[in-house]
């Protein structure tokens, strides 16, 4: 039990240093790590192998979603869609498809890596835990807007 707590604390510290990009992001990341850890019931050996794989995957997904897609969205914001030529619009669609394909390929590699570390049941638990965490986070965000 002490080993699990030590690993959790170590993973939280690694996560904080890896994602030191603002207090809200750190808080959400810490909550997500705790939520996943609680829901997956990882052994010490599993956790030791799982978290580096997960953190690398998560960082790449973040980069793709927030940096590459942001460039596309910024371009859309700066130019009215109605003013784009078909050629410009087609080029942007190709860029969007490329980023979406990169996200999919990253997820596929992640799943393949997980198969060497976790049982199929724990991989499904991870998927469910991620979905549940995201739903809970979105619900809290929506409810916060209603109170303001």
Backbone as a ProteinNet text record, in pm:
[ID]
protein_1_A
[PRIMARY]
XXXXXXXXXXXXXXXXXXXXXXXXXXXXXXXXXXXXXXXXXXXXXXXXXXXXXXXXXXXXXXXXXXXXXXXXXXXXXXXXXXXXXXXXXXXXXXXXXXXXXXXXXXXXXXXXXXXXXXXXXXXXXXXXXXXXXXXXXXXXXXXXXXXX
[TERTIARY]
82.2	0	86.8	194.2	283.3	348.4	377.8	437.8	343.5	214.5	116.4	107.6	107.1	100.6	227	341.4	466.7	465.5	420.2	415	317.5	202.9	105.6	166.8	233.6	296.7	404.4	482.4	587.1	526.9	420.6	355.2	295.1	238.7	183.8	293.9	408.2	520	570.5	581.8	625.3	524.3	397.3	292.1	297.5	318.7	324.2	440.1	556	670.7	654.1	591.4	572.4	468.8	368.7	259.3	254.8	368.6	371.6	335.6	207.3	161.3	43.2	44.5	-63.2	-134.6	-182.3	-242.3	-369	-456	-578	-546.6	-454.8	-415.5	-352.5	-269.6	-207.1	-312.8	-408.8	-514	-595.8	-632.6	-709.5	-627.1	-499.1	-410.9	-399.2	-381.6	-371.2	-500.6	-614.1	-742.9	-758.8	-714.1	-725.3	-635.7	-513.5	-421.6	-481.7	-534.1	-595.4	-716.9	-799.1	-919.7	-884	-789	-748.8	-683.8	-598.2	-531.5	-633.7	-731.8	-835.9	-920.1	-954.5	-1042.2	-973	-843.8	-772.9	-716.8	-698.9	-639.4	-511.6	-419	-293.2	-203.8	-135.5	-32.3	87.8	182.6	302.5	377.3	387.6	457	382.8	250.6	170.9	183.9	173.3	181.1	316	420.8	555.4	570	504.3	512.4	404.5	288.1	174.1	192.7	232.1	232.6	326.2	446.4	529.4	465.1	402	334.2	216.6	138	19.7	57.8	159.3	201.4	253.6	328.5	378.6	262.6	169.2	50.5	-29.7	-55	-135.8	-69.7	61.1	134.3	123.8	135.5	126.5	-15	-116.8	-254.9	-278.7	-226.1	-240.1	-175.8	-54.9	16.8	-65	-116.2	-192.5	-321.2	-393.6	-522.3	-505.8	-415.9	-411	-312.4	-210.1	-114	-142	-153.8	-176	-317	-416.2	-553.1	-573.1	-502	-513.8	-467.6	-361.9	-314.4	-423.3	-490.9	-597.5	-714.3	-753.6	-865.1	-831.7	-707.8	-667.2	-677.6	-639.9	-648.7	-794.8	-880.7	-1024	-1080.8	-1035.1	-1083.5	-1037.2	-915.1	-860.5	-917.6	-964.6	-1022.9	-1167.4	-1254.1	-1392.7	-1402.1	-1471.1	-1485.8	-1550.7	-1640.9	-1708.5	-1613.5	-1500.8	-1405.7	-1296.6	-1295.7	-1194.6	-1228.9	-1123.7	-1145.7	-1162.9	-1213.4	-1228.3	-1092.2	-990	-855.4	-804.9	-825.7	-783.8	-862.2	-991.9	-1075.7	-1034.3	-1006.7	-962.9	-830.6	-740	-610.7	-630.1	-721.6	-748.1	-812.6	-900.7	-963.4	-858.1	-763.6	-654.7	-573.3	-547.3	-473.4	-551.8	-680.6	-764.1	-764	-780.5	-780	-646.7	-539.7	-406.1	-390.8	-434.8	-426.3	-515.1	-635.7	-724.3	-665.2	-598.7	-532	-417.3	-340.6	-231.2	-284.7	-397.7	-459.5	-496.6	-556.3	-596.5	-474.3	-370.4	-250	-182.2	-181.3	-124.2	-202.4	-334.7	-420	-394.8	-378.1	-350.7	-218.1	-113.7	16.3	5.1	-70.3	-91.8	-158	-262.5	-332.6	-239.8	-160.2	-66	34.3	81.3	175.6	110	-16.1	-87.4	-104.4	-120.6	-142.2	-24.1	92.8	210.5	220.7	135.2	144.3	20.8	-96.6	-222.1	-303.6	-390.4	-483.6	-588.8	-654.2	-761.2	-871.6	-902.6	-1005.8	-962.3	-836.6	-788.8	-780	-753.5	-752.3	-893.5	-993.6	-1132.7	-1172.2	-1123.5	-1149.8	-1089.5	-971.1	-906.5	-993.1	-1039.6	-1124	-1248.1	-1312	-1432.3	-1399.2	-1289.6	-1250.6	-1219.9	-1150.9	-1122.7	-1253.4	-1343.8	-1472.2	-1551.1	-1556.6	-1629.7	-1568.8	-1435.6	-1368.1	-1402	-1395.4	-1424.1	-1569.3	-1661.6	-1802.9	-1823.2	-1760.2	-1771.5	-1714	-1600.4	-1535.8	-1624.2	-1679.3	-1766.9	-1893.2	-1949.1	-2069.4	-2040.4	-1926.1	-1889.2	-1868.7	-1808.6	-1786.1	-1918.9	-2010.8	-2143.7	-2218.2	-2212.7	-2282.6	-2221.9	-2091.7	-2027.2	-2078.1	-2099	-2151.6	-2293.1	-2371.4	-2509.5	-2516.9	-2417.2	-2417.5	-2372.8	-2292.8	-2238.3	-2341.5
-118.9	0	125.6	124.9	241.1	262.4	152.1	162.6	232.8	198.4	262.9	412.2	451	592.9	665.8	600	659	680.5	579.1	589.7	698.5	706.6	811	949.1	966.7	1095.3	1127.4	1027.1	1046	1083.8	1015.9	1045.8	1186.5	1227.4	1362.7	1466.4	1442.6	1536.2	1540.6	1424.1	1418.8	1490.6	1464.8	1529	1680.2	1728	1872.9	1934.9	1872.6	1930.3	1919.4	1811.8	1789.4	1884.7	1918.9	2001.6	2137.9	2191.1	2321.1	2431.6	2439.7	2538.1	2616.4	2642.6	2721.1	2643.4	2715.9	2652.1	2571.6	2619.2	2544.5	2411.9	2415.2	2292.9	2193.7	2242.8	2156.4	2093.1	2172.4	2122.3	2013.4	2038.6	1939.8	1813.4	1830.1	1714.3	1632.1	1699.5	1629.2	1554.5	1617.6	1551.2	1430.4	1445.2	1334.5	1217.4	1247.3	1141.4	1066.9	1141.1	1077.8	995.3	1049.3	979.4	849.3	857.2	737.1	634.8	681	591.2	517.3	589.5	530.8	429.8	462.8	377.2	256.4	265.6	155.7	53.1	90.4	0.7	-63.5	19.6	-28.9	-87.1	-195.5	-246.6	-153	-166.7	-82.4	-103.4	-226.8	-257.6	-198.3	-211	-154.7	-2.8	59.1	205.4	256.7	187.3	226.2	226.4	132.4	123.9	208.3	217.9	286.1	437.5	503	648.9	713.5	661.5	724	714.1	600.1	582.1	679	686.2	772.4	919.6	961.4	1101.7	1142.4	1054	1083.5	1094	1001.5	1003.2	1131.7	1163.6	1280	1409.7	1417.9	1537.4	1553.1	1443.3	1448.9	1487.7	1431.9	1466.9	1616.4	1665.3	1807.3	1892.7	1854.2	1929.5	1932.6	1819.1	1813.4	1894.2	1877.7	1946.6	2096.9	2136.1	2276.1	2360.9	2300	2381.1	2376.9	2257.1	2247.7	2291.1	2247.6	2288.7	2437.3	2491	2633.8	2717.2	2673.4	2747	2750.9	2640.3	2634.2	2722.9	2713.4	2795.2	2943.6	2979.6	3120	3172.1	3087.6	3127.6	3146.2	3058.7	3072.2	3199.3	3232.1	3353.3	3479.9	3475.2	3595.5	3618.8	3514.4	3526.2	3479.4	3554.8	3512.1	3390.2	3289.6	3167.8	3200.7	3295.4	3333.7	3396.2	3449.4	3514.8	3420.9	3296.6	3201.2	3151.5	3128.4	3064.3	2914.6	2844	2698.9	2632.7	2686.4	2631	2648.4	2767.4	2792.8	2704.9	2694.7	2612.2	2465	2418.7	2279.4	2253.7	2350.3	2336.3	2328	2407	2403.1	2271.1	2220.7	2090.3	1980.4	1985.3	1886.9	1896.8	2018.7	2037	1978.3	2003.9	1951.4	1798.4	1742.4	1596.2	1537.4	1607.3	1560.3	1557.1	1663.2	1667.9	1558.5	1542	1438.1	1298.9	1277.7	1149.7	1130.2	1236.9	1228.7	1192.6	1251.6	1218.7	1071.1	1021.9	881.1	789.4	821.6	737.4	736.5	851.4	858.5	768.3	771.1	686.5	537.9	502.5	363.7	315.3	400.2	364.1	348.6	438.8	433.9	301.6	264	139.2	18.6	19.9	-90.1	-99	15.3	16.8	-32.3	5.9	-35.8	-187.1	-249.7	-394.5	-472	-408	-474	-451.1	-362.3	-322.2	-361.2	-344.5	-366.4	-477.6	-535.3	-635.7	-565.9	-640.2	-579.3	-516.9	-578.2	-523.9	-387.6	-373.9	-245.4	-140.1	-181.3	-86	-31.1	-119.4	-73.8	13.4	-22.3	61.2	200.4	205.5	334.7	418.1	358.4	430.7	484.2	400.5	441.8	552.2	536.8	637	771.6	769.8	894.9	961.7	882.1	937.3	993	918.3	963.3	1091	1096.7	1215.2	1336.8	1319.7	1430.8	1476.9	1383.4	1418.8	1496	1449.6	1516.1	1657.2	1670.9	1801.2	1896	1847	1929.8	1969	1875.8	1904	2012.4	2002.8	2102.9	2239.1	2240.1	2364.3	2428.9	2347.4	2398.9	2451.6	2378	2419.4	2546.6	2563.3	2684.6	2805.4	2789.7	2898.8	2937.6	2843.9	2871.3	2949.9	2929.9	3000.1	3144.1	3173.2	3309.7	3407.8
0	0	0	79.8	82.4	-53.4	-121.5	-253.4	-349.8	-345.1	-433	-404.8	-278.1	-242.9	-288.9	-273.6	-317.5	-468.2	-541	-686.7	-728.8	-662.2	-694.1	-671.3	-558.5	-528.6	-632	-668.6	-768.6	-903.6	-940.5	-1068	-1068.1	-955.6	-947.2	-965.6	-902.1	-916.4	-1060.2	-1121.9	-1261.3	-1349.4	-1323.5	-1403.3	-1389.3	-1267.6	-1246.5	-1322.5	-1315.8	-1385.3	-1536.1	-1582.1	-1724.6	-1782.7	-1703.3	-1750.6	-1682.4	-1649.5	-1581.4	-1680.1	-1710.4	-1807.1	-1752.6	-1625.9	-1567.8	-1459.6	-1358.6	-1241.7	-1272.1	-1362.1	-1391.7	-1459	-1552.3	-1622.1	-1525.1	-1435.2	-1334.8	-1244.5	-1204.6	-1116.5	-1185.6	-1309.9	-1385.9	-1405.7	-1437.8	-1458.2	-1329.6	-1216.7	-1088.3	-1057.6	-1083.9	-1061.1	-1152.4	-1276.6	-1372.3	-1330.7	-1289.4	-1244.7	-1126.1	-1030.3	-912.4	-952.8	-1041.3	-1085.7	-1157.7	-1251.2	-1324.5	-1232.8	-1143.9	-1050.3	-966.1	-916	-832.4	-910.2	-1033.5	-1111.7	-1173.9	-1197.6	-1262.4	-1164.2	-1039.8	-939.7	-992.8	-1036.1	-1091.8	-983.4	-1015.3	-925.3	-937.4	-848.4	-853	-984.9	-1028.3	-1153.7	-1272.6	-1273.6	-1381.8	-1385.4	-1269.1	-1261.7	-1311.8	-1275	-1314.8	-1467.5	-1532.9	-1678.9	-1747.6	-1684.6	-1744.6	-1754.5	-1645	-1642.4	-1743.6	-1764.9	-1870.2	-2009.4	-2037.8	-2166.2	-2175.7	-2069.3	-2069	-2080.4	-2005.3	-2007.7	-2145.4	-2210.5	-2344.6	-2443.7	-2433.4	-2519.9	-2497.7	-2372.6	-2337.7	-2385.6	-2371.8	-2416.7	-2568.5	-2641.4	-2787.5	-2830.5	-2764.6	-2796.6	-2771.8	-2660	-2628	-2736.3	-2774.6	-2878.1	-3007	-3046.7	-3171.3	-3163.5	-3053.9	-3040.3	-3024.1	-2937.3	-2897.1	-2975.8	-3027.9	-3102.1	-3251.6	-3306.7	-3451.3	-3490	-3414	-3446.5	-3418.8	-3320.1	-3289.3	-3408	-3473.4	-3590.9	-3698.5	-3716.7	-3816.9	-3774.1	-3646.5	-3597	-3601.8	-3568.6	-3575.8	-3718.5	-3812.8	-3953.1	-3994.2	-3944.5	-3973.8	-3912.1	-3792	-3725	-3796.2	-3846.7	-3909.2	-4049.2	-4110.7	-4244.3	-4237.6	-4293	-4298.6	-4390	-4345.2	-4424.7	-4559	-4558.1	-4682.1	-4783.9	-4734.8	-4824.8	-4875.7	-4830.2	-4875.9	-5016.1	-5091	-5221.2	-5195.6	-5294.2	-5279.7	-5257.9	-5324.1	-5310.2	-5166.8	-5108.6	-4969.8	-4872.5	-4893.8	-4807.1	-4815.4	-4935.9	-4954.2	-4882.7	-4889.4	-4820.8	-4669.6	-4617.4	-4472.7	-4433.1	-4516.4	-4488.3	-4485.2	-4576.3	-4577.6	-4448.3	-4401.3	-4275.8	-4158.3	-4153.7	-4045.5	-4049	-4165.9	-4179.4	-4135.3	-4167.2	-4128.4	-3976.2	-3909	-3762.9	-3702.1	-3754.8	-3703.8	-3724	-3837.5	-3861.6	-3763.3	-3737.5	-3640.2	-3500.9	-3462.5	-3333.3	-3327.7	-3435.3	-3442.6	-3436.5	-3514.1	-3515.2	-3377.8	-3311.1	-3176.5	-3080.5	-3091.2	-3006	-3035.2	-3163.1	-3199.9	-3139.4	-3149.8	-3091.4	-2940.1	-2879.8	-2734.9	-2695.8	-2765.8	-2735.5	-2752.9	-2857.4	-2879.3	-2764.5	-2717.6	-2605	-2477	-2456.8	-2336.1	-2328.9	-2444.3	-2448.2	-2390.6	-2386.8	-2329.3	-2179	-2126.1	-1985.9	-1905	-1964.5	-1892	-1956.2	-1877.4	-1928.4	-2014	-2102.6	-2183.5	-2097.3	-1984.9	-1895.8	-1841.4	-1801.8	-1749.1	-1859	-1981.1	-2091.7	-2113	-2106.8	-2118	-1999.3	-1880	-1762.4	-1780.6	-1841	-1867.7	-1961.3	-2068.7	-2164	-2094.3	-2014.7	-1942.7	-1841.6	-1768.7	-1669	-1735.4	-1850.2	-1921.8	-1965.4	-2020.9	-2066	-1948.1	-1837.9	-1719.7	-1662.1	-1657.3	-1606.4	-1693.5	-1824.8	-1915.5	-1903.5	-1889.6	-1871.9	-1742.3	-1635.9	-1506.2	-1513.6	-1575.3	-1590.3	-1671.5	-1780.3	-1863.8	-1787.9	-1714.3	-1634.2	-1530.7	-1462.6	-1363.2	-1428.2	-1545.7	-1617.9	-1656.5	-1706.8	-1743.5	-1620.8	-1510.9	-1387.2	-1330.2	-1344.7	-1295.4	-1372.3	-1500.5	-1583.3	-1545.1	-1497.9	-1458.9	-1328.9	-1241.1	-1111.6	-1123.5	-1225.8	-1240.1	-1287.9
[MASK]
++++++++++++++++++++++++++++++++++++++++++++++++++++++++++++++++++++++++++++++++++++++++++++++++++++++++++++++++++++++++++++++++++++++++++++++++++++

